[in-house]
Amino acid sequence: MRFAKTCEPGVRAVLPLVLVLIFPTNFLGQDATAQPSFQSIFAPILQTRHFAEVAIAPDGKHVAWVETQANNDTEYANTVYLSDLETHTAPIRVGPGDPRAQFGTSSVAWAPDSQKFAYVVETGAQKSELRIASVDGDGSQSRLLATIDAVINTPRWSPDGKSIALIHSLTATTNESPLLTVAGKSYTHQRIATVDVATGATRLVSRPDLFVYEYDWSPDARQMVITAAACCTGKDGTGENNWWTAQLYLLSLAAGTEKVLFKPAWQIASPRWSVDGRQIAFIGGLMSDFIAAGGDLFVIPPSGGQPLDVTPGLQASVTWLKWTRPEQILTIQIVDGEAAIAAISTDHISSTTLWRGAEGPYNGGLMFGMSTAGDGRTMAFVRQSFQQVPEVWAGFIGRWRQISNANASVTVNFGKVESLHWTSDGAPVQGWLVYPRDFNPRQKYPMIVSVHGGPAAAALLHWPAAFDNVGVLSALGYFIFYPNPRGSFGQGEQFTQGNVKNLGYGDLRDIEAGVKYAIQKEPIDSLRVGITGWSYGGFMAMWAITQTDMFRASVAGPGVSDWESYYGQTEIAKWLIPYFGASAYDDPGLYAKSSPIRFVKNTHAATLLYVGNEDPICPKPQSVQFWNALRDLGVDTELLVYSREGHGVSLPADQADLTERTVGWFNKYLR
């Protein structure tokens, strides 16, 4: 499943919305005139500029980033900017502000000599441009190095500066993948390519039947370490479906051959070669999404062998890493719902926290946008919280200064935020409680519970997003509760694995205990509590209302209502194996045990469901059958089908529409 979801990442709609709305209601709610207008709250969120990439030069003198903003109702555009950290002058635009460069497809990478950087622009369904920009003068010069008939991303310069490596992706043909949809790119072929900087010549270096997910250069530029899995045959399905079985390989660039270095029991991510070439580090553990890595930190020699866990018993989840010395790794971690930067010693097996804060970037992953200079101390990354708009910051650890000023005009007033801690089944659990903006302790308030996806992910304090956003309800007089129940990152690997073969049960008990604690602590009306979520959160928004009467209303995004049928419908069925221990054909009873449709007759909560018509991850039938069941049972329900959306709602007009309808639904039933 993917970030904030049960399911896979990277699916984006690119065509206009056609909305199928069944049984429309008055979405404004009866007391809408007493509240701030929806548009006055949501417009600044939609106008917020986000940062898809940030990269600091090895010498620490310049920072480049990719800035994303809504161009109009139907598209986002990416623009590349450059900032001089020595002169402190205003950032310079050096790349395209082009809607063809869809959100998340541009990447930035610096050359080892810090004199130039490369960035990628997607120009068509299967074509990308690799450009090189210079930092000389005003930084405005940008030359085209190569045009490649594929979608490319993750550029990285070789240590000698002579070539640039890329992930080279091709979509399936109709007869290769019957699940391929128009809403997003389903890649079946993904290989490593290198581009010669002098000539622009492109070479595919990994074999075509091996689907590559991540890679890193060896210090001598002769090898790469990659995570990859077999692909491109009928039984393998789409390439994305095989990430949960990926192995660690060494790729010889001269010979174009690979050998298996390590076959993990769980998932692996973020392989990184040490600066002296003697070790390779990676993140290992139970992960439900490629874009949301998290777990313990392991090291293994290039010769192979059993990896060493250098964070044994860590009560946190490592989400990013970078070698800074031969025996030291800089990491970003999720700790108790907060972000932390920690240095891991591989020889002493120790961890030192360098910084910790209640922050959490949203775009694309859990801790996105960190980049370090060659000294290992100077860095640039995106900072944001529920009250702080996203901006690029740079400097020494803990002594950063703000570099960008993209969102200076964005102001939205939300309520204060508090970290809650409670006990469930004898174990500690954490979550975030957002107060109503104009909180009055003598007044009773409704509350919305927003369940994150994954389930291996975490609710972090990021600026409210344009999609899957109930944060606006804080400005409309609601408490918002973001729990991190078992299965989440942030409390250690044992906690993350706490819902294996038990999806929906222990995590719902954790959420219920958290709701009860919040009600005891603050003036929350226990009869006006709602629940919402998307992907895995969408499953939980369906599941919870079949298991308890705690929630009066639900807004369920694309999720799962029947795990048995879902196994045969989704494009990424292999993510289920680590969680259920077997396929739906080998243990159907376990899948039925956690299926909301099996308990739907218990449901009384008014339920709004929404789904993308082209969603291959949490397919439309999962929402349709739950909606049909509620209709037959006489439960107040509605269904929204966004005809040209995939797993996420990506078009600005659709995001605004969905958020307004979500607000209207909760206003109708909880006011």
C-alpha positions in Angstrom: 0.0 0.0 0.0 1.2 3.5 -0.4 1.7 6.6 1.7 -1.4 7.4 3.6 -3.0 4.4 2.0 -3.5 0.8 1.8 -2.0 0.9 -1.6 0.6 1.7 -4.1 2.2 5.1 -5.0 2.6 7.1 -8.1 -0.8 7.0 -9.6 -1.9 10.4 -10.9 -4.9 11.4 -13.0 -4.1 13.7 -16.0 -7.5 14.1 -17.6 -10.4 16.4 -16.6 -12.9 15.3 -13.9 -16.3 13.9 -14.6 -18.0 13.5 -11.3 -20.6 10.8 -10.7 -22.5 11.9 -7.6 -25.3 9.7 -6.3 -28.0 11.2 -4.1 -26.5 14.7 -3.7 -27.1 16.5 -0.4 -26.8 20.0 1.0 -23.0 20.0 1.6 -22.9 23.4 3.3 -24.6 22.2 6.4 -27.4 24.0 8.2 -25.2 26.3 10.2 -22.7 27.1 7.4 -23.4 30.8 7.7 -22.0 30.8 11.3 -18.7 29.5 10.1 -15.8 30.9 8.0 -16.4 30.2 4.3 -14.9 27.0 3.0 -13.2 28.9 0.1 -11.5 31.3 2.5 -9.8 28.4 4.3 -9.1 26.1 1.5 -7.9 28.5 -1.2 -4.6 29.2 0.6 -3.9 25.5 1.0 -4.5 24.9 -2.7 -2.2 27.9 -3.5 0.6 26.6 -1.3 3.8 25.8 -3.1 5.4 22.5 -2.3 8.9 21.1 -2.8 9.3 17.8 -4.7 13.1 17.8 -4.5 15.9 19.7 -2.8 19.6 19.2 -3.3 22.7 21.0 -1.8 25.9 21.1 -3.7 28.8 19.0 -2.3 30.7 22.2 -1.4 27.7 23.5 0.4 27.6 26.8 -1.5 24.4 26.3 -3.6 21.0 24.7 -3.2 18.7 23.6 -6.0 15.1 22.5 -5.6 11.9 21.6 -7.5 9.0 23.8 -6.6 5.4 22.7 -7.4 2.3 24.8 -7.6 -1.2 24.5 -9.0 -1.3 26.3 -12.4 -5.1 26.0 -12.8 -7.9 23.6 -12.1 -6.4 20.7 -14.0 -2.7 20.7 -13.6 0.3 21.3 -11.4 3.6 22.7 -12.7 7.2 22.1 -11.6 9.9 24.8 -11.6 13.6 24.4 -10.7 15.2 27.1 -8.6 18.8 27.8 -7.5 19.9 29.7 -4.4 23.4 31.0 -3.6 24.1 30.3 0.1 27.1 32.7 0.2 25.5 35.8 -1.3 22.0 35.2 0.2 20.5 36.6 -3.0 17.0 35.8 -4.1 16.5 32.3 -5.6 16.9 32.1 -9.4 14.6 30.2 -11.7 16.6 27.9 -13.9 14.2 25.2 -15.0 10.8 24.9 -16.6 7.5 26.0 -15.1 5.9 23.5 -17.4 2.7 21.6 -16.7 4.1 18.7 -18.8 6.5 18.2 -15.9 3.9 16.5 -13.7 4.1 16.7 -9.9 7.0 14.5 -8.5 8.6 13.6 -11.9 11.5 16.2 -11.8 14.7 15.3 -10.0 17.8 17.3 -9.1 21.4 16.0 -8.7 24.7 17.8 -8.2 28.0 17.0 -10.0 30.8 16.0 -7.6 32.7 19.2 -8.5 29.6 21.4 -7.5 29.9 23.3 -10.7 26.7 22.0 -12.3 23.6 20.0 -11.6 21.2 17.8 -13.6 17.5 17.8 -13.5 14.8 15.7 -15.3 11.7 17.0 -17.1 9.0 14.6 -18.2 7.8 15.7 -21.6 5.3 13.0 -22.6 3.8 9.7 -21.6 7.1 7.9 -22.2 9.7 10.5 -22.9 11.9 12.6 -20.6 14.6 15.2 -21.0 17.8 15.2 -19.0 19.2 18.7 -18.6 22.4 20.1 -17.1 22.4 23.5 -15.6 25.5 25.5 -14.6 26.0 27.4 -11.3 28.3 29.9 -13.0 27.1 33.5 -13.3 23.4 33.9 -12.8 22.7 30.2 -13.1 20.3 30.7 -16.0 22.1 28.6 -18.6 20.7 25.1 -19.0 21.7 22.7 -21.8 19.9 19.6 -22.9 22.1 16.6 -22.4 19.7 13.8 -23.6 16.2 13.2 -24.7 15.2 9.6 -23.7 12.2 7.6 -25.0 11.3 6.5 -21.5 10.3 8.0 -18.2 13.4 8.7 -16.2 14.1 9.7 -12.6 16.6 9.6 -9.7 19.6 11.0 -11.5 22.9 10.5 -9.7 26.4 11.5 -10.9 29.1 9.0 -10.9 31.9 9.7 -8.4 34.3 10.6 -11.2 31.7 13.0 -12.7 31.9 11.4 -16.2 28.3 10.0 -16.3 24.9 10.2 -14.8 22.9 7.2 -13.8 19.1 7.1 -14.0 16.1 4.9 -13.3 14.7 4.1 -16.8 11.0 3.1 -16.8 8.7 1.9 -19.6 5.0 1.3 -19.2 3.3 -1.9 -20.1 1.6 -2.7 -23.3 -2.1 -3.7 -23.3 -1.3 -7.4 -23.6 1.5 -7.3 -21.1 -0.7 -5.9 -18.3 -4.5 -6.0 -18.5 -4.6 -3.9 -15.3 -2.9 -0.9 -17.0 -5.1 2.1 -16.7 -5.1 5.6 -18.1 -4.9 7.2 -14.7 -1.3 6.5 -14.1 1.8 4.7 -15.3 2.1 1.1 -14.5 5.7 0.2 -15.2 6.7 -3.3 -16.1 10.2 -2.6 -17.2 12.5 -0.5 -15.0 16.3 -0.6 -15.6 19.5 1.3 -14.8 20.7 3.6 -17.6 23.8 5.7 -17.7 24.3 8.9 -19.8 27.8 10.0 -20.8 28.1 13.7 -19.8 30.5 14.5 -22.7 28.4 13.0 -25.5 24.9 12.4 -24.1 25.1 8.7 -25.2 22.7 6.6 -23.3 23.3 2.9 -22.3 21.1 0.5 -20.5 23.3 -1.5 -18.0 20.9 -3.7 -16.1 19.2 -6.7 -17.7 15.6 -6.2 -19.0 14.0 -9.0 -16.8 15.1 -7.4 -13.6 12.9 -4.5 -12.3 15.2 -2.0 -10.4 13.8 0.1 -7.6 16.8 1.9 -6.1 20.5 2.1 -6.6 23.7 3.7 -5.5 27.2 4.1 -7.0 30.3 2.4 -5.5 33.0 4.9 -4.7 35.2 3.6 -7.6 32.2 4.0 -10.1 32.7 0.4 -11.2 29.6 -1.1 -9.5 26.2 -0.3 -8.2 24.2 -1.7 -5.3 20.5 -2.1 -6.3 17.3 -3.3 -5.0 15.5 -5.3 -7.7 13.1 -8.2 -8.4 12.3 -10.4 -11.3 9.7 -8.9 -13.7 8.1 -9.0 -17.1 6.6 -12.5 -17.2 3.0 -13.4 -16.8 3.3 -14.6 -13.2 5.4 -11.6 -12.1 2.7 -9.1 -13.2 3.6 -5.4 -13.1 7.0 -4.3 -11.8 5.5 -2.4 -8.9 3.9 -5.6 -7.6 7.2 -7.2 -7.0 8.8 -4.6 -4.7 7.8 -6.7 -1.6 10.0 -9.5 -2.8 13.0 -7.3 -3.9 16.5 -8.5 -3.1 19.8 -6.7 -2.8 22.1 -7.1 -5.8 25.5 -5.9 -6.9 25.6 -4.7 -10.5 28.9 -4.7 -12.5 28.8 -1.8 -14.9 31.5 -3.1 -17.2 30.0 -6.6 -17.6 26.3 -5.6 -17.1 25.8 -8.6 -14.8 24.2 -8.8 -11.4 24.7 -11.1 -8.4 22.4 -11.5 -5.4 24.0 -10.0 -2.2 21.1 -10.5 0.2 17.6 -12.0 0.1 15.6 -10.4 3.0 12.8 -11.8 5.0 10.9 -8.5 5.0 11.3 -5.4 2.8 14.5 -3.4 2.0 15.0 0.2 0.9 17.5 3.0 0.5 20.8 1.0 -0.2 23.8 3.3 0.2 27.5 2.5 -0.3 29.9 3.7 2.4 32.4 6.4 1.6 35.3 3.9 1.8 33.5 1.2 -0.2 33.8 -1.3 2.6 30.1 -1.5 3.6 26.6 -1.1 2.2 23.8 0.2 4.4 20.1 -0.3 3.9 16.8 0.0 5.8 15.1 -3.3 6.6 11.7 -4.2 8.1 8.0 -4.5 7.4 7.0 -1.8 4.9 3.7 -1.5 3.0 4.8 1.2 0.5 7.8 1.8 -1.6 7.6 5.6 -1.1 7.4 5.1 2.7 10.5 3.4 3.8 10.9 2.7 7.5 12.6 0.2 9.8 16.0 -0.7 11.3 19.3 0.1 9.8 21.5 -2.7 8.6 25.0 -2.9 7.1 26.5 -5.6 4.9 29.9 -6.0 3.2 30.0 -6.0 -0.6 31.2 -9.6 -0.5 27.9 -10.6 1.1 27.1 -12.5 4.3 24.5 -11.9 7.1 23.6 -8.2 7.5 24.3 -6.6 10.9 21.5 -4.6 12.5 23.2 -1.5 13.8 20.0 -0.2 15.5 18.9 -3.2 17.6 15.9 -2.4 19.8 15.5 1.1 18.3 12.2 2.6 19.5 11.9 4.6 16.3 11.9 4.0 12.5 14.8 5.0 10.2 13.4 6.6 7.0 16.5 8.1 5.3 20.3 7.6 5.5 23.6 9.0 4.3 27.1 7.9 5.0 29.2 10.8 6.4 32.3 8.9 7.5 33.5 5.3 7.0 32.0 4.3 10.4 29.1 6.8 10.7 25.7 7.1 9.1 23.4 10.2 9.3 19.8 9.1 9.5 16.3 10.7 9.6 14.0 8.8 12.0 10.4 8.9 13.0 10.3 8.9 16.8 6.9 9.0 18.7 5.3 10.9 15.9 8.1 13.4 15.5 11.0 13.8 13.1 14.6 13.3 14.3 18.1 13.5 12.9 20.5 10.9 14.4 24.0 9.8 13.8 24.5 6.0 13.9 28.0 4.6 14.7 28.5 1.3 12.9 31.5 0.2 14.9 30.1 1.1 18.4 26.5 0.2 17.4 25.3 3.4 19.0 22.9 6.3 18.1 23.2 10.0 18.9 20.2 12.3 18.4 21.3 15.6 16.9 17.9 17.2 16.5 14.3 16.4 17.1 11.1 18.4 16.3 7.4 18.2 15.8 7.7 18.4 12.0 7.0 16.1 9.1 7.3 16.7 5.3 4.3 15.4 3.3 5.3 15.3 -0.4 6.0 11.9 -1.7 7.2 10.2 1.5 7.6 10.3 5.2 10.8 12.3 5.5 11.3 13.9 2.1 13.8 16.4 0.8 17.0 16.0 2.9 20.3 16.6 1.2 23.8 16.9 2.8 27.0 18.5 1.6 30.3 16.8 1.5 31.2 17.8 5.0 28.4 15.7 6.4 27.2 18.7 8.6 25.7 21.2 6.2 22.3 20.3 4.8 19.3 21.5 3.1 15.8 20.2 3.5 12.1 21.1 3.5 10.7 22.1 6.9 7.0 22.3 7.6 4.5 21.6 10.4 0.8 22.1 10.9 1.3 25.8 11.6 4.4 26.3 9.4 4.1 26.5 5.6 6.7 24.5 3.6 10.0 26.2 2.9 13.5 25.2 2.1 16.1 25.6 4.9 19.8 25.1 4.9 22.8 25.3 7.2 24.5 23.3 9.9 22.3 20.8 11.9 20.0 22.6 14.2 21.3 26.0 13.0 19.4 26.2 9.7 18.1 29.4 8.1 15.2 29.7 5.7 16.3 29.8 2.0 13.1 30.0 0.1 10.2 32.3 0.5 7.7 30.7 -1.7 4.8 30.7 0.7 5.2 34.1 2.4 1.7 35.2 1.4 0.0 32.0 2.6 -1.8 32.4 5.9 -4.3 30.1 7.5 -5.2 30.0 11.1 -5.6 26.6 12.7 -5.9 25.5 16.3 -3.0 24.5 18.5 -1.6 21.0 18.2 -0.8 18.6 21.1 0.8 15.2 21.2 -1.3 12.7 23.0 -0.1 9.5 24.7 -2.3 6.8 25.9 -2.2 3.0 26.7 -3.9 0.3 24.7 -3.6 -3.4 25.4 -0.8 -2.4 27.9 1.3 -0.7 25.3 2.0 3.0 24.7 0.4 4.7 21.7 0.8 8.2 20.3 -1.2 10.6 18.2 -1.8 14.3 17.4 -4.8 16.3 18.5 -5.6 19.5 16.7 -7.8 21.9 18.6 -10.6 24.0 17.1 -9.2 27.4 15.9 -11.2 29.5 18.4 -11.2 26.9 21.2 -13.5 27.6 24.2 -13.1 25.1 27.0 -16.7 25.7 28.1 -18.1 24.5 24.7 -18.6 21.0 23.4 -17.0 20.2 20.0 -17.3 17.5 17.4 -14.2 15.5 16.5 -12.9 13.8 13.3 -10.5 10.9 13.5 -8.2 10.8 10.5 -6.5 7.4 10.0 -3.3 7.4 7.9 -2.6 4.9 5.2 0.1 2.3 4.9 -0.4 0.9 7.4 3.4 1.2 7.8 3.5 5.0 7.8 2.8 7.7 10.4 0.7 10.7 11.0 3.3 13.6 11.1 2.8 17.3 11.5 2.9 18.6 8.0 1.2 21.6 6.5 -2.4 20.5 5.5 -2.4 19.0 2.0 -4.8 19.8 -0.8 -5.8 16.1 -0.9 -7.0 13.9 1.9 -7.3 17.0 4.0 -9.5 17.3 7.0 -7.2 19.9 8.7 -9.5 22.6 7.4 -12.1 21.4 9.9 -10.0 22.9 12.7 -10.9 26.3 11.4 -14.5 25.3 11.3 -14.8 24.3 14.9 -13.7 20.6 15.0 -11.1 18.7 17.0 -9.0 16.6 14.6 -7.4 13.5 15.9 -4.5 11.8 14.0 -3.6 8.5 15.7 -0.5 6.4 15.1 -1.9 2.9 16.1 0.0 -0.3 16.0 1.3 -1.0 12.5 2.7 2.6 12.3 6.3 3.8 12.2 7.8 5.6 15.1 7.8 3.1 18.0 10.2 0.4 16.7 9.9 -2.6 14.4 8.0 -4.7 16.8 5.2 -2.1 16.9 5.2 -1.8 13.2 4.6 -5.5 12.9 1.9 -5.4 15.5 -1.0 -5.9 13.1 0.4 -8.8 11.0 -2.3 -11.4 10.5 -4.7 -9.2 12.5 -5.5 -6.2 10.3 -8.1 -3.9 11.7 -8.3 -5.4 15.2 -5.5 -4.2 17.3 -5.1 -0.9 15.4 -8.8 -0.1 15.9 -8.5 -0.9 19.6 -5.6 1.6 19.8 -7.7 4.2 18.0 -10.8 3.7 20.2 -8.6 4.0 23.3 -7.2 7.2 22.0 -10.6 8.6 21.2 -11.8 7.8 24.7 -8.7 9.4 26.2 -9.2 12.6 24.1 -12.9 12.8 25.2 -11.9 12.5 28.8 -9.3 15.2 28.4 -11.1 17.8 26.4 -14.7 19.0 25.8 -15.4 16.6 22.9 -19.0 15.5 22.3 -18.9 11.7 22.3 -22.0 11.6 20.2 -20.4 13.7 17.4 -17.3 11.8 16.4 -16.5 11.0 12.8 -13.8 9.0 11.0 -12.1 9.3 7.7 -9.1 8.0 5.8 -7.7 7.1 2.4 -6.1 3.8 1.2 -5.4 1.8 4.3 -7.2 4.6 6.1 -10.1 4.1 3.7 -10.2 0.5 4.8 -10.2 1.6 8.4 -13.0 4.1 7.8 -15.1 1.2 6.5 -13.9 -1.3 9.0 -14.4 0.9 12.1 -18.1 1.5 11.5 -18.8 -2.2 11.3 -17.0 -2.9 14.6 -18.1 -0.1 16.9 -20.9 2.5 17.3 -18.3 5.1 18.4 -18.5 6.9 15.0 -21.6 8.7 13.8 -20.3 9.5 10.4 -17.6 8.3 8.0 -15.9 9.5 4.9 -14.1 6.5 3.3 -11.6 7.1 0.5 -10.5 4.4 -1.8 -9.8 1.4 0.4 -10.7 -2.3 0.9 -14.1 -3.7 1.8 -13.4 -7.3 1.0 -9.8 -8.5 1.2 -10.5 -11.8 -0.6 -11.8 -10.2 -3.8 -9.3 -7.3 -3.4 -6.5 -9.8 -3.7 -7.6 -10.7 -7.2 -8.5 -7.1 -8.2 -5.5 -5.0 -7.1 -2.3 -4.5 -9.2 -0.1 -5.0 -6.1 -1.4 -8.1 -4.4 2.1 -9.1 -3.2 2.0 -6.4 -0.5 -0.6 -8.6 1.2 1.7 -11.6 1.7 3.8 -10.1 4.6 0.7 -9.0 6.4 -1.5 -12.1 5.9 1.3 -14.7 5.7 -0.3 -16.3 2.7 -2.3 -15.6 -0.4 -6.1 -15.2 -0.3 -6.3 -18.6 -2.1 -4.2 -20.3 0.6 -5.9 -18.8 3.7 -9.2 -17.2 2.7 -10.5 -17.4 6.2 -7.9 -14.9 7.5 -8.7 -12.5 4.7 -12.4 -12.8 5.5 -11.8 -12.1 9.1 -10.6 -8.6 8.4 -13.1 -7.7 5.6 -15.6 -4.9 6.4 -18.2 -6.4 4.0 -18.5 -9.5 6.3 -19.7 -7.3 9.1 -21.6 -4.6 7.2 -24.9 -5.4 8.8 -23.5 -3.8 12.0 -23.2 -0.4 10.4 -25.3 2.6 11.3 -22.9 5.5 10.6 -23.7 7.8 7.7 -21.0 7.1 5.1 -19.7 9.0 2.2 -17.4 7.0 -0.1 -15.2 8.3 -2.9 -12.9 6.6 -5.3 -11.1 7.2 -8.6 -12.6 5.4 -11.5 -9.1 4.4 -12.8 -7.7 3.3 -9.4 -5.7 0.0 -10.0 -4.5 0.0 -6.4 -7.8 0.1 -4.4 -10.1 -0.6 -7.3 -13.6 1.0 -7.6 -15.5 -2.2 -7.0 -14.3 -2.3 -3.4 -16.1 1.0 -2.7 -19.1 0.2 -4.9 -19.9 -3.0 -3.1 -19.7 -1.4 0.3 -21.9 1.5 -0.8 -24.4 -1.0 -2.3 -24.6 -2.9 0.9 -25.2 0.2 3.0 -28.0 1.3 0.6 -29.6 -2.1 0.9 -29.4 -1.9 4.7 -31.0 1.6 4.7 -27.9 3.4 6.0 -27.5 7.0 4.8 -24.8 6.8 2.2 -23.4 8.4 -0.9 -20.8 7.6 -3.5 -18.5 9.9 -5.4 -16.6 8.5 -8.4 -14.0 10.7 -10.0 -13.9 9.4 -13.5 -10.3 10.3 -14.5 -8.5 9.9 -11.1 -6.4 7.0 -10.0 -5.5 6.1 -6.4 -5.0 9.7 -5.4 -7.1 12.8 -6.2 -4.5 14.8 -8.1 -6.3 17.5 -10.1 -6.7 20.8 -8.2 -10.4 21.2 -9.0 -11.1 17.6 -7.8 -9.1 18.2 -4.6 -11.2 21.3 -3.9 -14.5 19.5 -4.7 -13.7 16.5 -2.6 -12.6 18.6 0.4 -15.7 20.7 0.3 -17.9 17.7 0.1 -16.1 16.0 3.0 -16.6 19.2 5.1 -20.3 19.2 4.1 -20.8 15.6 5.0 -19.4 16.0 8.5 -21.2 19.3 9.0 -24.5 17.6 8.1 -24.1 14.7 10.5 -21.9 16.1 13.3 -23.2 19.7 13.7 
